[in-house]
């Protein structure tokens, strides 16, 4: 799993929340 992809997933969830 790529760190950048993981970070984007977390960021997306944080922004969406």
mmCIF entry with sequence, helices, sheets and N, C-alpha, C, O atoms, coordinates in Angstrom:
data_MODEL
# 
_entry.id   MODEL 
# 
_entity.id                         1 
_entity.type                       polymer 
_entity.pdbx_number_of_molecules   1 
# 
_entity_poly.entity_id                      1 
_entity_poly.type                           'polypeptide(L)' 
_entity_poly.nstd_linkage                   no 
_entity_poly.nstd_monomer                   no 
_entity_poly.pdbx_seq_one_letter_code       
;(UNK)(UNK)(UNK)(UNK)(UNK)(UNK)(UNK)(UNK)(UNK)(UNK)(UNK)(UNK)(UNK)(UNK)(UNK)(UNK)
(UNK)
;
_entity_poly.pdbx_seq_one_letter_code_can   XXXXXXXXXXXXXXXXX 
_entity_poly.pdbx_strand_id                 A 
# 
loop_
_entity_poly_seq.entity_id 
_entity_poly_seq.num 
_entity_poly_seq.mon_id 
_entity_poly_seq.hetero 
1 1  UNK n 
1 2  UNK n 
1 3  UNK n 
1 4  UNK n 
1 5  UNK n 
1 6  UNK n 
1 7  UNK n 
1 8  UNK n 
1 9  UNK n 
1 10 UNK n 
1 11 UNK n 
1 12 UNK n 
1 13 UNK n 
1 14 UNK n 
1 15 UNK n 
1 16 UNK n 
1 17 UNK n 
# 
_struct_asym.id          A 
_struct_asym.entity_id   1 
# 
_struct_conf.conf_type_id            HELX_P 
_struct_conf.id                      HELX_P1 
_struct_conf.pdbx_PDB_helix_id       AA1 
_struct_conf.beg_label_comp_id       UNK 
_struct_conf.beg_label_asym_id       A 
_struct_conf.beg_label_seq_id        3 
_struct_conf.pdbx_beg_PDB_ins_code   ? 
_struct_conf.end_label_comp_id       UNK 
_struct_conf.end_label_asym_id       A 
_struct_conf.end_label_seq_id        16 
_struct_conf.pdbx_end_PDB_ins_code   ? 
_struct_conf.beg_auth_comp_id        UNK 
_struct_conf.beg_auth_asym_id        A 
_struct_conf.beg_auth_seq_id         3 
_struct_conf.end_auth_comp_id        UNK 
_struct_conf.end_auth_asym_id        A 
_struct_conf.end_auth_seq_id         16 
_struct_conf.pdbx_PDB_helix_class    1 
_struct_conf.details                 ? 
_struct_conf.pdbx_PDB_helix_length   14 
# 
_struct_conf_type.id          HELX_P 
_struct_conf_type.criteria    ? 
_struct_conf_type.reference   ? 
# 
loop_
_atom_site.group_PDB 
_atom_site.id 
_atom_site.type_symbol 
_atom_site.label_atom_id 
_atom_site.label_alt_id 
_atom_site.label_comp_id 
_atom_site.label_asym_id 
_atom_site.label_entity_id 
_atom_site.label_seq_id 
_atom_site.pdbx_PDB_ins_code 
_atom_site.Cartn_x 
_atom_site.Cartn_y 
_atom_site.Cartn_z 
_atom_site.occupancy 
_atom_site.B_iso_or_equiv 
_atom_site.pdbx_formal_charge 
_atom_site.auth_seq_id 
_atom_site.auth_comp_id 
_atom_site.auth_asym_id 
_atom_site.auth_atom_id 
_atom_site.pdbx_PDB_model_num 
ATOM 1  N N  . UNK A 1 1  ? 0.848   -1.206 0.000  1.00 0.00 ? 1  UNK A N  1 
ATOM 2  C CA . UNK A 1 1  ? 0.000   0.000  0.000  1.00 0.00 ? 1  UNK A CA 1 
ATOM 3  C C  . UNK A 1 1  ? 0.882   1.255  0.000  1.00 0.00 ? 1  UNK A C  1 
ATOM 4  O O  . UNK A 1 1  ? 1.864   1.337  0.739  1.00 0.00 ? 1  UNK A O  1 
ATOM 5  N N  . UNK A 1 2  ? 0.524   2.203  -0.820 1.00 0.00 ? 2  UNK A N  1 
ATOM 6  C CA . UNK A 1 2  ? 1.342   3.424  -0.916 1.00 0.00 ? 2  UNK A CA 1 
ATOM 7  C C  . UNK A 1 2  ? 0.978   4.427  0.180  1.00 0.00 ? 2  UNK A C  1 
ATOM 8  O O  . UNK A 1 2  ? -0.204  4.672  0.420  1.00 0.00 ? 2  UNK A O  1 
ATOM 9  N N  . UNK A 1 3  ? 1.977   5.009  0.846  1.00 0.00 ? 3  UNK A N  1 
ATOM 10 C CA . UNK A 1 3  ? 1.745   5.994  1.920  1.00 0.00 ? 3  UNK A CA 1 
ATOM 11 C C  . UNK A 1 3  ? 0.928   7.178  1.412  1.00 0.00 ? 3  UNK A C  1 
ATOM 12 O O  . UNK A 1 3  ? 0.054   7.684  2.117  1.00 0.00 ? 3  UNK A O  1 
ATOM 13 N N  . UNK A 1 4  ? 1.216   7.618  0.185  1.00 0.00 ? 4  UNK A N  1 
ATOM 14 C CA . UNK A 1 4  ? 0.489   8.776  -0.352 1.00 0.00 ? 4  UNK A CA 1 
ATOM 15 C C  . UNK A 1 4  ? -0.988  8.451  -0.523 1.00 0.00 ? 4  UNK A C  1 
ATOM 16 O O  . UNK A 1 4  ? -1.856  9.271  -0.224 1.00 0.00 ? 4  UNK A O  1 
ATOM 17 N N  . UNK A 1 5  ? -1.264  7.244  -1.008 1.00 0.00 ? 5  UNK A N  1 
ATOM 18 C CA . UNK A 1 5  ? -2.650  6.843  -1.203 1.00 0.00 ? 5  UNK A CA 1 
ATOM 19 C C  . UNK A 1 5  ? -3.373  6.783  0.146  1.00 0.00 ? 5  UNK A C  1 
ATOM 20 O O  . UNK A 1 5  ? -4.518  7.220  0.268  1.00 0.00 ? 5  UNK A O  1 
ATOM 21 N N  . UNK A 1 6  ? -2.701  6.246  1.137  1.00 0.00 ? 6  UNK A N  1 
ATOM 22 C CA . UNK A 1 6  ? -3.290  6.139  2.463  1.00 0.00 ? 6  UNK A CA 1 
ATOM 23 C C  . UNK A 1 6  ? -3.558  7.536  3.028  1.00 0.00 ? 6  UNK A C  1 
ATOM 24 O O  . UNK A 1 6  ? -4.622  7.793  3.590  1.00 0.00 ? 6  UNK A O  1 
ATOM 25 N N  . UNK A 1 7  ? -2.587  8.428  2.872  1.00 0.00 ? 7  UNK A N  1 
ATOM 26 C CA . UNK A 1 7  ? -2.745  9.797  3.383  1.00 0.00 ? 7  UNK A CA 1 
ATOM 27 C C  . UNK A 1 7  ? -3.926  10.476 2.698  1.00 0.00 ? 7  UNK A C  1 
ATOM 28 O O  . UNK A 1 7  ? -4.693  11.194 3.339  1.00 0.00 ? 7  UNK A O  1 
ATOM 29 N N  . UNK A 1 8  ? -4.071  10.248 1.398  1.00 0.00 ? 8  UNK A N  1 
ATOM 30 C CA . UNK A 1 8  ? -5.191  10.870 0.667  1.00 0.00 ? 8  UNK A CA 1 
ATOM 31 C C  . UNK A 1 8  ? -6.514  10.342 1.183  1.00 0.00 ? 8  UNK A C  1 
ATOM 32 O O  . UNK A 1 8  ? -7.478  11.095 1.326  1.00 0.00 ? 8  UNK A O  1 
ATOM 33 N N  . UNK A 1 9  ? -6.561  9.055  1.462  1.00 0.00 ? 9  UNK A N  1 
ATOM 34 C CA . UNK A 1 9  ? -7.801  8.460  1.971  1.00 0.00 ? 9  UNK A CA 1 
ATOM 35 C C  . UNK A 1 9  ? -8.185  9.104  3.296  1.00 0.00 ? 9  UNK A C  1 
ATOM 36 O O  . UNK A 1 9  ? -9.340  9.474  3.507  1.00 0.00 ? 9  UNK A O  1 
ATOM 37 N N  . UNK A 1 10 ? -7.208  9.232  4.184  1.00 0.00 ? 10 UNK A N  1 
ATOM 38 C CA . UNK A 1 10 ? -7.471  9.836  5.495  1.00 0.00 ? 10 UNK A CA 1 
ATOM 39 C C  . UNK A 1 10 ? -7.883  11.292 5.329  1.00 0.00 ? 10 UNK A C  1 
ATOM 40 O O  . UNK A 1 10 ? -8.812  11.758 5.990  1.00 0.00 ? 10 UNK A O  1 
ATOM 41 N N  . UNK A 1 11 ? -7.198  12.008 4.452  1.00 0.00 ? 11 UNK A N  1 
ATOM 42 C CA . UNK A 1 11 ? -7.507  13.423 4.231  1.00 0.00 ? 11 UNK A CA 1 
ATOM 43 C C  . UNK A 1 11 ? -8.927  13.566 3.694  1.00 0.00 ? 11 UNK A C  1 
ATOM 44 O O  . UNK A 1 11 ? -9.681  14.436 4.129  1.00 0.00 ? 11 UNK A O  1 
ATOM 45 N N  . UNK A 1 12 ? -9.281  12.705 2.747  1.00 0.00 ? 12 UNK A N  1 
ATOM 46 C CA . UNK A 1 12 ? -10.620 12.773 2.160  1.00 0.00 ? 12 UNK A CA 1 
ATOM 47 C C  . UNK A 1 12 ? -11.686 12.562 3.238  1.00 0.00 ? 12 UNK A C  1 
ATOM 48 O O  . UNK A 1 12 ? -12.690 13.273 3.278  1.00 0.00 ? 12 UNK A O  1 
ATOM 49 N N  . UNK A 1 13 ? -11.461 11.603 4.088  1.00 0.00 ? 13 UNK A N  1 
ATOM 50 C CA . UNK A 1 13 ? -12.421 11.321 5.157  1.00 0.00 ? 13 UNK A CA 1 
ATOM 51 C C  . UNK A 1 13 ? -12.490 12.501 6.123  1.00 0.00 ? 13 UNK A C  1 
ATOM 52 O O  . UNK A 1 13 ? -13.571 12.875 6.577  1.00 0.00 ? 13 UNK A O  1 
ATOM 53 N N  . UNK A 1 14 ? -11.340 13.080 6.433  1.00 0.00 ? 14 UNK A N  1 
ATOM 54 C CA . UNK A 1 14 ? -11.302 14.204 7.373  1.00 0.00 ? 14 UNK A CA 1 
ATOM 55 C C  . UNK A 1 14 ? -12.046 15.404 6.790  1.00 0.00 ? 14 UNK A C  1 
ATOM 56 O O  . UNK A 1 14 ? -12.793 16.083 7.494  1.00 0.00 ? 14 UNK A O  1 
ATOM 57 N N  . UNK A 1 15 ? -11.837 15.656 5.505  1.00 0.00 ? 15 UNK A N  1 
ATOM 58 C CA . UNK A 1 15 ? -12.512 16.797 4.864  1.00 0.00 ? 15 UNK A CA 1 
ATOM 59 C C  . UNK A 1 15 ? -14.010 16.521 4.742  1.00 0.00 ? 15 UNK A C  1 
ATOM 60 O O  . UNK A 1 15 ? -14.834 17.423 4.894  1.00 0.00 ? 15 UNK A O  1 
ATOM 61 N N  . UNK A 1 16 ? -14.351 15.261 4.464  1.00 0.00 ? 16 UNK A N  1 
ATOM 62 C CA . UNK A 1 16 ? -15.750 14.899 4.280  1.00 0.00 ? 16 UNK A CA 1 
ATOM 63 C C  . UNK A 1 16 ? -16.507 14.942 5.616  1.00 0.00 ? 16 UNK A C  1 
ATOM 64 O O  . UNK A 1 16 ? -17.705 15.222 5.633  1.00 0.00 ? 16 UNK A O  1 
ATOM 65 N N  . UNK A 1 17 ? -15.832 14.673 6.710  1.00 0.00 ? 17 UNK A N  1 
ATOM 66 C CA . UNK A 1 17 ? -16.475 14.628 8.016  1.00 0.00 ? 17 UNK A CA 1 
ATOM 67 C C  . UNK A 1 17 ? -17.002 15.994 8.444  1.00 0.00 ? 17 UNK A C  1 
ATOM 68 O O  . UNK A 1 17 ? -17.573 16.125 9.526  1.00 0.00 ? 17 UNK A O  1 
# 
